Every structure is written in structure tokens, then in C-alpha cells.
Amino acid sequence: MKQTEVTTQVDVSRAASGRRVRLAMAVTAVLVAVALGLGFAMGGNPWAGKAPDPKQTSARLSLAPAGTTSGSCLPFSVDVLADMPTAFSGTVVRTDSTTVVLEVDRWYRGGDADLVQLEAPDGGVTSLDGTLDFAEGARYLVTAAQDDVVNSCGFSSTWSRDLATQYDEAFGK
């Protein structure tokens, strides 16, 4: 039986280049991790309070003062919803004890701003009289009356497919 000799040729320059790329990626990952760690250590979240995009527009609405909404609720209906002058869907991007900022993903009526700032009067808290607490990262459907005060009683609420369908019915798709 005849023996065959097998030789393997390795391209040394490719192997060295691959090692350099992996090393560069590892060094970059470490530098990013260190920068993020320093950012959090020196001032909390490095993305918090970042400068707004100058191309973004904003609008302001008010939250009702505590204790003013519980006795004045209309029963929820699509017909009443359809009469609201301001309605949008948005996600909370920033909140503190007196202000909520939502990034709008859809205006149903009454605006075209990219961001909406909800302000609590007189240093109140950022909730609708205990019926709706705004949380960072959560999505909401929001309406406001003629006086630019955000409605509660189910007219503004955490986003749900059912409520979004009712908004579509009230304001059109």
C-alpha cells in the first residue's frame, strides 16, 4: 500500500491579523466598560440629563392638582374620548417628583411635538390623583382637556391594545 504525504499550509499573516482584530475588540470592550463605569460612579446614569436633540419639538401639559379629579369623573366612553382636544401615545423618558417627559410615538389629535412635558402644579407629585403613576420606560395613552390639563378616569392610562383600539375608534386611524 502506498503512503501519501499530506502537508498543511497555514497562512501566518491571516492568523496574526485575526489575533490582532480580536485583541483590538477586547481592548475596545474594556475601554467602553471602564468609561461606563466611570460615568455611573461620577454622576449616576451617563445618559440621564443628556442634551435634547435640537430637532425635537416639545409641548407642555399640566397634571391636575391632587384631590381635584376624583369627584369629577365622567364615565369612560369612546364618544367622550372623541371630544378630547388633545390625545397622544408616548413613552416616559424622564420623570421626577414634579415633571414627566414622554416621547410621543403617535398624535391622535392636538399636537405634533416629539416630546410632551407633564408638569405637576405647585410642586405636586407626578401622578393623576392616585389613579395613574408614570414610570420611566412605560408607555401611556394620554388625553388633555381644553385647559391643557391631563385627564384621568380611564381617559389617560397605561397603554393597552384595548385602549389603543378605542383611541383609534375615537380619533380614526
PyRosetta script that sets phi, psi and omega in degrees:
from pyrosetta import init, pose_from_sequence

init()
pose = pose_from_sequence("MKQTEVTTQVDVSRAASGRRVRLAMAVTAVLVAVALGLGFAMGGNPWAGKAPDPKQTSARLSLAPAGTTSGSCLPFSVDVLADMPTAFSGTVVRTDSTTVVLEVDRWYRGGDADLVQLEAPDGGVTSLDGTLDFAEGARYLVTAAQDDVVNSCGFSSTWSRDLATQYDEAFGK")
pose.set_psi(1, 136.2)
pose.set_omega(1, -175.9)
pose.set_phi(2, -90.0)
pose.set_psi(2, 131.1)
pose.set_omega(2, 178.6)
pose.set_phi(3, -89.4)
pose.set_psi(3, 139.0)
pose.set_omega(3, 179.1)
pose.set_phi(4, -109.9)
pose.set_psi(4, 134.8)
pose.set_omega(4, 179.7)
pose.set_phi(5, -92.2)
pose.set_psi(5, 130.5)
pose.set_omega(5, 179.6)
pose.set_phi(6, -110.8)
pose.set_psi(6, 131.8)
pose.set_omega(6, 176.7)
pose.set_phi(7, -121.1)
pose.set_psi(7, 144.1)
pose.set_omega(7, 178.7)
pose.set_phi(8, -115.6)
pose.set_psi(8, 129.0)
pose.set_omega(8, 178.9)
pose.set_phi(9, -108.4)
pose.set_psi(9, 127.1)
pose.set_omega(9, -178.9)
pose.set_phi(10, -111.4)
pose.set_psi(10, 131.0)
pose.set_omega(10, 176.1)
pose.set_phi(11, -83.6)
pose.set_psi(11, 100.7)
pose.set_omega(11, -175.0)
pose.set_phi(12, -65.2)
pose.set_psi(12, -33.8)
pose.set_omega(12, -177.4)
pose.set_phi(13, -67.3)
pose.set_psi(13, -36.2)
pose.set_omega(13, 177.8)
pose.set_phi(14, -67.9)
pose.set_psi(14, -42.8)
pose.set_omega(14, -179.5)
pose.set_phi(15, -62.8)
pose.set_psi(15, -43.0)
pose.set_omega(15, 179.3)
pose.set_phi(16, -66.2)
pose.set_psi(16, -38.9)
pose.set_omega(16, 179.4)
pose.set_phi(17, -64.6)
pose.set_psi(17, -40.7)
pose.set_omega(17, 177.8)
pose.set_phi(18, -62.5)
pose.set_psi(18, -40.0)
pose.set_omega(18, 177.6)
pose.set_phi(19, -64.8)
pose.set_psi(19, -40.1)
pose.set_omega(19, 179.2)
pose.set_phi(20, -64.6)
pose.set_psi(20, -40.3)
pose.set_omega(20, 179.0)
pose.set_phi(21, -64.6)
pose.set_psi(21, -45.5)
pose.set_omega(21, 178.9)
pose.set_phi(22, -62.5)
pose.set_psi(22, -40.1)
pose.set_omega(22, 178.7)
pose.set_phi(23, -64.8)
pose.set_psi(23, -43.9)
pose.set_omega(23, 179.3)
pose.set_phi(24, -62.8)
pose.set_psi(24, -40.1)
pose.set_omega(24, 178.6)
pose.set_phi(25, -65.7)
pose.set_psi(25, -40.8)
pose.set_omega(25, 179.9)
pose.set_phi(26, -65.9)
pose.set_psi(26, -43.1)
pose.set_omega(26, 179.0)
pose.set_phi(27, -63.3)
pose.set_psi(27, -42.5)
pose.set_omega(27, 178.6)
pose.set_phi(28, -61.3)
pose.set_psi(28, -44.3)
pose.set_omega(28, 179.2)
pose.set_phi(29, -61.0)
pose.set_psi(29, -41.7)
pose.set_omega(29, 179.0)
pose.set_phi(30, -64.9)
pose.set_psi(30, -43.8)
pose.set_omega(30, 179.8)
pose.set_phi(31, -62.8)
pose.set_psi(31, -41.2)
pose.set_omega(31, 177.6)
pose.set_phi(32, -63.4)
pose.set_psi(32, -44.8)
pose.set_omega(32, 179.6)
pose.set_phi(33, -61.2)
pose.set_psi(33, -42.1)
pose.set_omega(33, 179.3)
pose.set_phi(34, -65.4)
pose.set_psi(34, -43.3)
pose.set_omega(34, -179.8)
pose.set_phi(35, -62.8)
pose.set_psi(35, -43.3)
pose.set_omega(35, 178.1)
pose.set_phi(36, -64.8)
pose.set_psi(36, -42.4)
pose.set_omega(36, 178.8)
pose.set_phi(37, -60.5)
pose.set_psi(37, -43.5)
pose.set_omega(37, 177.7)
pose.set_phi(38, -65.3)
pose.set_psi(38, -39.0)
pose.set_omega(38, 178.6)
pose.set_phi(39, -60.9)
pose.set_psi(39, -45.8)
pose.set_omega(39, 179.2)
pose.set_phi(40, -68.0)
pose.set_psi(40, -39.3)
pose.set_omega(40, -177.8)
pose.set_phi(41, -67.9)
pose.set_psi(41, -35.7)
pose.set_omega(41, -175.0)
pose.set_phi(42, -87.8)
pose.set_psi(42, -23.1)
pose.set_omega(42, -175.9)
pose.set_phi(43, -160.3)
pose.set_psi(43, 25.9)
pose.set_omega(43, -179.9)
pose.set_phi(44, 80.1)
pose.set_psi(44, -142.2)
pose.set_omega(44, -177.7)
pose.set_phi(45, -70.1)
pose.set_psi(45, 120.0)
pose.set_omega(45, -177.4)
pose.set_phi(46, -67.1)
pose.set_psi(46, -15.8)
pose.set_omega(46, 179.3)
pose.set_phi(47, -92.6)
pose.set_psi(47, -15.5)
pose.set_omega(47, -179.5)
pose.set_phi(48, -67.8)
pose.set_psi(48, 138.0)
pose.set_omega(48, 177.2)
pose.set_phi(49, 71.1)
pose.set_psi(49, 16.2)
pose.set_omega(49, 178.6)
pose.set_phi(50, -64.7)
pose.set_psi(50, 152.8)
pose.set_omega(50, -178.1)
pose.set_phi(51, -61.2)
pose.set_psi(51, 135.3)
pose.set_omega(51, 179.5)
pose.set_phi(52, -66.6)
pose.set_psi(52, 152.2)
pose.set_omega(52, 176.1)
pose.set_phi(53, -65.6)
pose.set_psi(53, 122.7)
pose.set_omega(53, -176.5)
pose.set_phi(54, -62.7)
pose.set_psi(54, -17.6)
pose.set_omega(54, 178.9)
pose.set_phi(55, -82.7)
pose.set_psi(55, -13.4)
pose.set_omega(55, -179.9)
pose.set_phi(56, -79.1)
pose.set_psi(56, 141.0)
pose.set_omega(56, 175.3)
pose.set_phi(57, -105.8)
pose.set_psi(57, 158.6)
pose.set_omega(57, -179.2)
pose.set_phi(58, -137.2)
pose.set_psi(58, 158.0)
pose.set_omega(58, 177.1)
pose.set_phi(59, -133.7)
pose.set_psi(59, 161.1)
pose.set_omega(59, 179.9)
pose.set_phi(60, -124.9)
pose.set_psi(60, 138.0)
pose.set_omega(60, 172.4)
pose.set_phi(61, -132.0)
pose.set_psi(61, 165.8)
pose.set_omega(61, 179.6)
pose.set_phi(62, -112.9)
pose.set_psi(62, 148.8)
pose.set_omega(62, 169.8)
pose.set_phi(63, -91.2)
pose.set_psi(63, 144.0)
pose.set_omega(63, -179.8)
pose.set_phi(64, -65.1)
pose.set_psi(64, 142.1)
pose.set_omega(64, 176.1)
pose.set_phi(65, -59.3)
pose.set_psi(65, 146.4)
pose.set_omega(65, -179.2)
pose.set_phi(66, -53.6)
pose.set_psi(66, 137.5)
pose.set_omega(66, 176.6)
pose.set_phi(67, 87.1)
pose.set_psi(67, -1.2)
pose.set_omega(67, -176.8)
pose.set_phi(68, -98.1)
pose.set_psi(68, -13.4)
pose.set_omega(68, -173.8)
pose.set_phi(69, -98.6)
pose.set_psi(69, -26.4)
pose.set_omega(69, -171.3)
pose.set_phi(70, -63.9)
pose.set_psi(70, -34.2)
pose.set_omega(70, -178.0)
pose.set_phi(71, -90.4)
pose.set_psi(71, -3.0)
pose.set_omega(71, -173.7)
pose.set_phi(72, -121.6)
pose.set_psi(72, 30.1)
pose.set_omega(72, -177.5)
pose.set_phi(73, -83.9)
pose.set_psi(73, 128.9)
pose.set_omega(73, 168.7)
pose.set_phi(74, -85.3)
pose.set_psi(74, 146.0)
pose.set_omega(74, 175.4)
pose.set_phi(75, -62.2)
pose.set_psi(75, 141.0)
pose.set_omega(75, -178.9)
pose.set_phi(76, -66.6)
pose.set_psi(76, 133.5)
pose.set_omega(76, 170.6)
pose.set_phi(77, -154.1)
pose.set_psi(77, 154.6)
pose.set_omega(77, 178.7)
pose.set_phi(78, -64.1)
pose.set_psi(78, -34.8)
pose.set_omega(78, 179.1)
pose.set_phi(79, -62.9)
pose.set_psi(79, -43.4)
pose.set_omega(79, 177.6)
pose.set_phi(80, -67.7)
pose.set_psi(80, -42.1)
pose.set_omega(80, 178.0)
pose.set_phi(81, -57.4)
pose.set_psi(81, -41.5)
pose.set_omega(81, -177.8)
pose.set_phi(82, -63.0)
pose.set_psi(82, -20.9)
pose.set_omega(82, 179.2)
pose.set_phi(83, -86.1)
pose.set_psi(83, -5.9)
pose.set_omega(83, -178.3)
pose.set_phi(84, -68.8)
pose.set_psi(84, 130.7)
pose.set_omega(84, -178.6)
pose.set_phi(85, -76.5)
pose.set_psi(85, -19.5)
pose.set_omega(85, -178.7)
pose.set_phi(86, -132.6)
pose.set_psi(86, 128.8)
pose.set_omega(86, 178.0)
pose.set_phi(87, -154.4)
pose.set_psi(87, 134.3)
pose.set_omega(87, 179.3)
pose.set_phi(88, -155.6)
pose.set_psi(88, 167.4)
pose.set_omega(88, 173.4)
pose.set_phi(89, -118.1)
pose.set_psi(89, 135.6)
pose.set_omega(89, -179.6)
pose.set_phi(90, -161.6)
pose.set_psi(90, 164.2)
pose.set_omega(90, -179.0)
pose.set_phi(91, -112.2)
pose.set_psi(91, 134.3)
pose.set_omega(91, -180.0)
pose.set_phi(92, -69.1)
pose.set_psi(92, 123.1)
pose.set_omega(92, 178.5)
pose.set_phi(93, -106.7)
pose.set_psi(93, -17.1)
pose.set_omega(93, 178.1)
pose.set_phi(94, -159.6)
pose.set_psi(94, 141.4)
pose.set_omega(94, 177.0)
pose.set_phi(95, -149.1)
pose.set_psi(95, 146.6)
pose.set_omega(95, 170.8)
pose.set_phi(96, -143.4)
pose.set_psi(96, -165.3)
pose.set_omega(96, -173.0)
pose.set_phi(97, -69.1)
pose.set_psi(97, -18.6)
pose.set_omega(97, -177.4)
pose.set_phi(98, -125.8)
pose.set_psi(98, -7.5)
pose.set_omega(98, -174.0)
pose.set_phi(99, -140.2)
pose.set_psi(99, 141.3)
pose.set_omega(99, 172.7)
pose.set_phi(100, -126.0)
pose.set_psi(100, 131.9)
pose.set_omega(100, 176.3)
pose.set_phi(101, -115.8)
pose.set_psi(101, 124.7)
pose.set_omega(101, 179.3)
pose.set_phi(102, -113.2)
pose.set_psi(102, 138.3)
pose.set_omega(102, 172.1)
pose.set_phi(103, -91.7)
pose.set_psi(103, 119.3)
pose.set_omega(103, -173.8)
pose.set_phi(104, -78.5)
pose.set_psi(104, 130.0)
pose.set_omega(104, 173.8)
pose.set_phi(105, -105.1)
pose.set_psi(105, -16.1)
pose.set_omega(105, 176.8)
pose.set_phi(106, -159.8)
pose.set_psi(106, 129.2)
pose.set_omega(106, 170.6)
pose.set_phi(107, -96.5)
pose.set_psi(107, 126.9)
pose.set_omega(107, 173.7)
pose.set_phi(108, -89.9)
pose.set_psi(108, -37.3)
pose.set_omega(108, -179.8)
pose.set_phi(109, -166.0)
pose.set_psi(109, 146.5)
pose.set_omega(109, 166.2)
pose.set_phi(110, 88.3)
pose.set_psi(110, 11.1)
pose.set_omega(110, 179.0)
pose.set_phi(111, -175.1)
pose.set_psi(111, 174.1)
pose.set_omega(111, 176.1)
pose.set_phi(112, -150.2)
pose.set_psi(112, 11.5)
pose.set_omega(112, -178.7)
pose.set_phi(113, -70.4)
pose.set_psi(113, 153.7)
pose.set_omega(113, 177.2)
pose.set_phi(114, -79.1)
pose.set_psi(114, -33.3)
pose.set_omega(114, -178.1)
pose.set_phi(115, -126.1)
pose.set_psi(115, 144.2)
pose.set_omega(115, 173.5)
pose.set_phi(116, -124.7)
pose.set_psi(116, 128.6)
pose.set_omega(116, 178.9)
pose.set_phi(117, -103.6)
pose.set_psi(117, 121.4)
pose.set_omega(117, 175.9)
pose.set_phi(118, -99.3)
pose.set_psi(118, 126.2)
pose.set_omega(118, -176.9)
pose.set_phi(119, -116.2)
pose.set_psi(119, 132.0)
pose.set_omega(119, 175.8)
pose.set_phi(120, -83.2)
pose.set_psi(120, 132.2)
pose.set_omega(120, -178.8)
pose.set_phi(121, -72.5)
pose.set_psi(121, 149.9)
pose.set_omega(121, 173.7)
pose.set_phi(122, 52.0)
pose.set_psi(122, 37.5)
pose.set_omega(122, 177.2)
pose.set_phi(123, 68.8)
pose.set_psi(123, 22.8)
pose.set_omega(123, 179.0)
pose.set_phi(124, -68.4)
pose.set_psi(124, -174.3)
pose.set_omega(124, -178.7)
pose.set_phi(125, -96.0)
pose.set_psi(125, 157.0)
pose.set_omega(125, -176.0)
pose.set_phi(126, -86.6)
pose.set_psi(126, 69.1)
pose.set_omega(126, 173.4)
pose.set_phi(127, -149.1)
pose.set_psi(127, 164.7)
pose.set_omega(127, 178.0)
pose.set_phi(128, -98.9)
pose.set_psi(128, 81.1)
pose.set_omega(128, 175.3)
pose.set_phi(129, 47.0)
pose.set_psi(129, 42.8)
pose.set_omega(129, 177.2)
pose.set_phi(130, 82.1)
pose.set_psi(130, -5.5)
pose.set_omega(130, -177.7)
pose.set_phi(131, -92.1)
pose.set_psi(131, -23.1)
pose.set_omega(131, -177.8)
pose.set_phi(132, -149.7)
pose.set_psi(132, 115.9)
pose.set_omega(132, 175.5)
pose.set_phi(133, -104.4)
pose.set_psi(133, 128.9)
pose.set_omega(133, -179.0)
pose.set_phi(134, -85.9)
pose.set_psi(134, 130.2)
pose.set_omega(134, -179.0)
pose.set_phi(135, -122.4)
pose.set_psi(135, 137.0)
pose.set_omega(135, 178.3)
pose.set_phi(136, -56.6)
pose.set_psi(136, 132.9)
pose.set_omega(136, 178.9)
pose.set_phi(137, 88.8)
pose.set_psi(137, -12.2)
pose.set_omega(137, 179.7)
pose.set_phi(138, -87.7)
pose.set_psi(138, 151.4)
pose.set_omega(138, -178.5)
pose.set_phi(139, -103.8)
pose.set_psi(139, 142.3)
pose.set_omega(139, -175.7)
pose.set_phi(140, -135.2)
pose.set_psi(140, 155.7)
pose.set_omega(140, 167.1)
pose.set_phi(141, -108.7)
pose.set_psi(141, 126.8)
pose.set_omega(141, -170.9)
pose.set_phi(142, -130.7)
pose.set_psi(142, 137.4)
pose.set_omega(142, 171.6)
pose.set_phi(143, -124.8)
pose.set_psi(143, 157.4)
pose.set_omega(143, 175.2)
pose.set_phi(144, -138.6)
pose.set_psi(144, 150.0)
pose.set_omega(144, 179.8)
pose.set_phi(145, -83.4)
pose.set_psi(145, -178.4)
pose.set_omega(145, -179.1)
pose.set_phi(146, -53.4)
pose.set_psi(146, -33.9)
pose.set_omega(146, -177.3)
pose.set_phi(147, -86.7)
pose.set_psi(147, 15.1)
pose.set_omega(147, 178.8)
pose.set_phi(148, 62.0)
pose.set_psi(148, 27.3)
pose.set_omega(148, 175.0)
pose.set_phi(149, -99.7)
pose.set_psi(149, 129.0)
pose.set_omega(149, -178.2)
pose.set_phi(150, -64.2)
pose.set_psi(150, 135.0)
pose.set_omega(150, 179.3)
pose.set_phi(151, -84.9)
pose.set_psi(151, 150.9)
pose.set_omega(151, 172.3)
pose.set_phi(152, -116.7)
pose.set_psi(152, -139.1)
pose.set_omega(152, 177.1)
pose.set_phi(153, 55.9)
pose.set_psi(153, 30.9)
pose.set_omega(153, 178.0)
pose.set_phi(154, 92.3)
pose.set_psi(154, -12.1)
pose.set_omega(154, 178.6)
pose.set_phi(155, -78.0)
pose.set_psi(155, -24.1)
pose.set_omega(155, 169.8)
pose.set_phi(156, -123.4)
pose.set_psi(156, 130.8)
pose.set_omega(156, -174.7)
pose.set_phi(157, -162.2)
pose.set_psi(157, 170.2)
pose.set_omega(157, 171.9)
pose.set_phi(158, -58.6)
pose.set_psi(158, 139.8)
pose.set_omega(158, -177.4)
pose.set_phi(159, -60.5)
pose.set_psi(159, 134.9)
pose.set_omega(159, 171.1)
pose.set_phi(160, -144.0)
pose.set_psi(160, 155.5)
pose.set_omega(160, -180.0)
pose.set_phi(161, -60.5)
pose.set_psi(161, -41.0)
pose.set_omega(161, -178.9)
pose.set_phi(162, -62.3)
pose.set_psi(162, -48.1)
pose.set_omega(162, -179.9)
pose.set_phi(163, -67.5)
pose.set_psi(163, -37.9)
pose.set_omega(163, 177.5)
pose.set_phi(164, -61.9)
pose.set_psi(164, -37.6)
pose.set_omega(164, 176.5)
pose.set_phi(165, -63.6)
pose.set_psi(165, -40.2)
pose.set_omega(165, 177.9)
pose.set_phi(166, -67.4)
pose.set_psi(166, -37.1)
pose.set_omega(166, 174.5)
pose.set_phi(167, -63.3)
pose.set_psi(167, -43.4)
pose.set_omega(167, 177.2)
pose.set_phi(168, -58.9)
pose.set_psi(168, -42.6)
pose.set_omega(168, 179.2)
pose.set_phi(169, -64.7)
pose.set_psi(169, -42.4)
pose.set_omega(169, -177.7)
pose.set_phi(170, -71.1)
pose.set_psi(170, -40.1)
pose.set_omega(170, -171.8)
pose.set_phi(171, -111.6)
pose.set_psi(171, -5.1)
pose.set_omega(171, -176.2)
pose.set_phi(172, 84.3)
pose.set_psi(172, 159.1)
pose.set_omega(172, -177.3)
pose.set_phi(173, -83.7)
pose.dump_pdb("model.pdb")
